[in-house]
Amino acid sequence: LVAGMVIYATSVQSSRSREPLEEGQTIRNQQEMIYIPSGGQMKAVFKIREAELPLVKLGMPVVVTIDALSGTEVHGVVTKIAPLPDRGSVWLNPDLKLYRSEVLLNEEIPALRAGMNGSIEVIVKDYEDVTYIPVQAVVEIAGKRTVFLRRGSSAIIEQEIQAGLANNQMLAVLSGLEAGDQIMLNPPLSHRELAVVSTSTYE
């Protein structure tokens, strides 16, 4: 036996519709009722969007930033990816499927407490000395990832690029651009009907 504590699940869940547990209250199947924090290694829980699921693998390194601890960074590894989407997310939005995943933290932070919020960055691939651009600057033309360069005061050049991985903000460019090139964040009017390339399609 070890000393510990019991936390009501409703105490750390963010939904305002959750009411505190009371004696005699009716509960539903698989409802989370209590958490029993461990005094040893801790884990972080996050959810992966369906489009990004092929990119994340077990054992990948992770950096967890804890909001309440002034942005303290803790390292860990992905230890679990659910085989089925989270039922709650599917019920709220059938078009958005999220897969519950877990990260085992490698470091023990005395000030870290169960239920704290933060952000998780999974290191899918590490590029060295790479050019990167905003994702909204890239469109797909005839199956080729393309950007538009501005040369001089009026000349606009269509440039094919080889795209690397991207997050929801920036895209790594493996070839086709050089540092200092002036790219257009929005395509010319003749190409406005083209959809911006999804970040999940980059390889």
N, C-alpha and C positions, 0 to 999 in steps of 0.2 A: 504494500500500500504506500502511496505517496500523497503528499498534501496537494491540493488543487482547488479549483473553483468550478461552479456550474453557472453558465450564462444562458438566460432565456433567449431563444432565437429572435424573438420580436424586438429585443433590445438593440440588435445590431443590423437588422434588416432596414433598408432605406425606404421601402414602400410605406406611404402614409396610411394606407388602408389596413395595415397590420395593427391589431389590437393586442394589448398585453394578455398573457395567458391568465385565466381565472379558474377557480375551482368549479368543476361541473361543466366547463366549456366543451362544446362539440368540436372534434378535430377531424380532418380529412385524411385519406390515405396518403402516406409518404410525406406528411407535413413535418417540417423541421420544428422541433420543440425546444431542444436544449443543445448547447455546445459545451464541450469539456476541453478547455485549452490544455495543451501539453506543456510541461515545463522544459522540454528539450528543444529539438529542432522544430522550427515552425515552417508552415507552407503558405503560399499565396495562391489564391484562386482567381482565374480570369476566364474569359470566354472568347473563342475564336470564331470569326465569321466563316461561313461555308466556303466562300471564294478563296480565303487565305489558308484553309485547312491543309492543302497539299504542301504548303511551304514549311509547316511546323512539324518537327519530328521529336520523338522522345530522346532525351539526353542533350538537347540543344541548350547552350548557355543563355542565361537570362539576367537582365539587370532590373531590379525592382526599386523604384523610387518611392519613399514613404513621405506622404504629404505632411503628416503631423510632426515629423521629425526634421523639419526644415530641409526637405529634399534629400535626406540621407539615402545613399544607394547601397543596396544589398545584392549580392550575387547569388545565383542559384541555377538549377537545371530543371527542364521540363520533365516531370515524372509520370504524368497521366493526361490522356486525352480521351474524353468520353466517346464511345462508339456511336451514340445517338444524340441528336440535338436536344438542347434544354427545352423541356416541355413548357416552361413558363414563357420563354421568348417566342415559341411557336404559337402559343395561345394569344399573345399580345399582338404579334405580327406574323402571319403565316408565311410571308415572303422573306422574312429574315430568320435564318437558322443559325443559332449560336451553339458551340460545343464547349461544355464546361471542361476546363483544364486546370492542372495543378502544377505548382513550382515548389520544389524543396529548396529552402534557403540554406546556403553553405555557411553562413555566419550567424552568430548569436548576438543580437542587439538587446541589451538589458531593458532599454526604454520601449522596445517594440511590444505592442499589445494586440491581442486578438480583436479583430473587427476594424482595425485601422485601414484607411483607404490609401491608395497609391496608384502608380502607373507601372506597367510592365513592358519591357522592351526585349523581345526575343531576337537573339543574334542569329539570323538565318544565314547570312553570308557576310564576310568581311572584305571590303574592297580597299586597296591601298592606292593612293595617289590617283583618284578617279575624278573625272568631270561630272558634275551633276546639275540638273536643271529642274524647274517647277514642272510637275506632272501635267498641268493644264496647257503647257506649250506643245504637247505632243498629240498628233492626230494620226490616223491610219489611212493611207491612200494606196489603193490596189494591193492591200496586204502588207505594205511597208510602213514602218514607223517613221514619221516625218516631222520635221520642224521647219519654221520659216525664219530665215536670217535676213536682217536688214543691213544693206551695204550702202554707204553714202547717205544722201538725204532722201532718196526715193526708191532705190533698187531693192526688190524683195526676191530672195533666192530660196527655192524649195530644196531642202537638204535631207536625204535619208540618213538615219542613224541606226546603230546597233544598241539596243536598250538592255540595260541590266535590270536588277531588281529595283523596286520602288516601295516607298511607304505612301501614305495618303498626301504627302506634300512634295517630296523630291524624288527624282529619278536618276539613277546612275547611267551615264552614257559611256559605253565601251569603245565606240569609234564613231567617226562622222563629225565630231565637233572638237574645237580646241578652246582652251581657256581664253576668255576675252571676246569670243564670238557674241554678237548681239542677236538674241533670239526674240521673236514676238510671242508674248504671252497668249495672244488671241490670233487665230489664223485669219488670213484676208477674207473679205466678204464672199469671195467665190468659193471658199471652202468652209464657211460657217455651218453648213448642213452636216458636216462630218462629226461624228461623235468622238469625244476625247477617249483615248485608249484606256481601258481598265487597267489599274495597277496590278491586278491578279494575273494578267496575261504575260507579264514580262518574264524572261528566262535569263 
